[in-house]
Amino acid sequence: MENKIIYEFHRLLRNTDKLALKPIPKDILETILKAGTYAPYGQNPPQPWKFIALTGNRALDISKKLDRISNTLILCFCPKVKDYINQLTNYGSTFAAIHNFRIQALSYGIVSYVITEVDESFRDYIHREFNINKNDYELIAVVLLGYPAIKIEPKIPTNRDVIWRVE
Ligand SMILES: Cc1cc2nc3c(=O)[nH]c(=O)nc-3n(C[C@H](O)[C@H](O)[C@H](O)COP(=O)(O)O)c2cc1C
């Protein structure tokens, strides 16, 4: 039988950049951020993430630099470490937190758009603007959040036989 929980999330967890400019209440945004902190993480270092949520014109200005329009976003930073395995663990746990944001947001009818592909000048700008040292932390994603401005059509499940199997 299909796993119903994951299927329902998957149906709606579309990357959606058609976002209404209706503000997200602060307490809801805080709940979304808090959900991220429940994600699992590797043990080294013990506090792997830095998340900065922005609203209003600050978010709008930054989203415009990414050619998008959103008045709520989360800047997601991952700690940089020298060891490859620990770095991998840090990336993984940061994306697990991002996934939690998105799932928690959905429970309020809020959709999201994850952007990882940003250019170096944008990265530099964000690090400068928020005073975060590039040697210690890496901006790995910007998550735009908002109430959908369009109807979200459920995702049609694709045939995934080619990418997983049980032997
Ligand atoms: C971790 C992650 C990073 C992503 N990074 C980008 C990105 O940098 N730019 C972009 O346009 N889309 C990005 N996407 C969106 C994916 O391309 C998108 O989810 C995919 O096309 C499937 O579409 P769907 O979300 O509507 O099912 C990202 C999605 C995820 C989950």
The ligand as a Gaussian input file, in Angstrom:
#p B3LYP/6-31G(d) Opt

LIG

0 1
 C       16.903000      21.388000      -2.543000
 C       16.300000      22.041000      -3.744000
 C       17.005000      23.012000      -4.415000
 C       16.483000      23.645000      -5.534000
 N       17.194000      24.625000      -6.149000
 C       16.624000      25.294000      -7.185000
 C       17.286000      26.395000      -7.796000
 O       18.394000      26.765000      -7.423000
 N       16.663000      27.032000      -8.822000
 C       15.439000      26.636000      -9.259000
 O       14.912000      27.255000     -10.186000
 N       14.785000      25.596000      -8.715000
 C       15.353000      24.936000      -7.679000
 N       14.686000      23.891000      -7.086000
 C       13.400000      23.490000      -7.643000
 C       13.428000      22.198000      -8.425000
 O       14.010000      22.417000      -9.674000
 C       11.988000      21.717000      -8.548000
 O       11.594000      21.313000      -7.272000
 C       11.811000      20.613000      -9.558000
 O       11.826000      21.170000     -10.817000
 C       10.544000      19.823000      -9.402000
 O        9.438000      20.657000      -9.500000
 P        8.290000      20.577000      -8.403000
 O        8.917000      21.040000      -7.119000
 O        7.230000      21.481000      -8.883000
 O        7.856000      19.167000      -8.327000
 C       15.205000      23.261000      -5.982000
 C       14.484000      22.278000      -5.298000
 C       15.026000      21.684000      -4.189000
 C       14.225000      20.639000      -3.456000

